Amino acid sequence: PPRRLKRWVGISGPYDMTAMLPVMHKKGLHRRLITALMGHDCPLNSPTHLVHSLVESASSNDPWRASCAAMVASLLPPSMHLFHGMEDASVPVGMSRELADALRGLGLAEVHEAYYEKKSHTDPILEDPISGRDVLMQDLLCLVMKGKASAVNRQGSEDAAGVEAGADALYCPQLLPGVLLRLAKLANPF
């Protein structure tokens, strides 16, 4: 069957719920609550674990397991994009890196990562859009409009997705005064 999704985008996601249990518990979300929300099966609700299981099955000596893993992998979107703030204290940036590595281990050719310096968990989705400096939205719009992120690695180098010229031309008005944005950032628990 033809693939309906051309790409998948993940933004600051907790892609390994087992590893997130202590992090979330420390932030005040009890382990039992998280585990209950995950149907008492954190690995089953963790994309990183699921991809690792596919990689393990694909390299199995059992032809049936290997065939099933290859079939499931073929249903994934051909292009995966992960975006994450480097100063994310809610979901460690390593979550995106580990999922990207697992996807590459599965054999996906188009796995792109963008890491935004000096950005927290909510900066790319809350503070930046309100401030008018919305780099994530620029990258997402470039993905939708042209199929590529404007700059897929905010640490100074680019990967195979390339850099689109003129991506910084997106105009986003500032919605709140700077002093209110700074106060909100201080009060934000994420």
C-alpha angles and dihedrals in degrees: 000000000000118000113252097193116067096187143001125219126202121189119196091322129177092232095170110050093181090059090043095058096085092041093052092042090055089052091054103268106122118232092235091056093050092045091050090050088053092053089253090291111095095171091055088055095046117092092202092055092046093051091047088052090052091050090050092048093046090056093045122123087227105094093204093055092045091049093049091049091050091050093050091046090052089060093060117101110268094233124050124187125190122191124187140163114241093221096048107145094177100056114019114240087234088075091071093042093051093049091048091051091048091050091050089049087056089057101255107154098199109058112141128185130195120189117189116212118228091010124130129205093279102031095089094047104031120011098037096051090048092047094051093240098104108162093162091056089050090053093046093048090050089052092051097040101037105010095245135089115245092235116355097192116045092190094083105274132082131221132207093300090073130206123285117219116234096022091128090062092086109118118215117171120225107252100193135030114268094246091058091048091052091049091048091050090053092049095044109105093203 
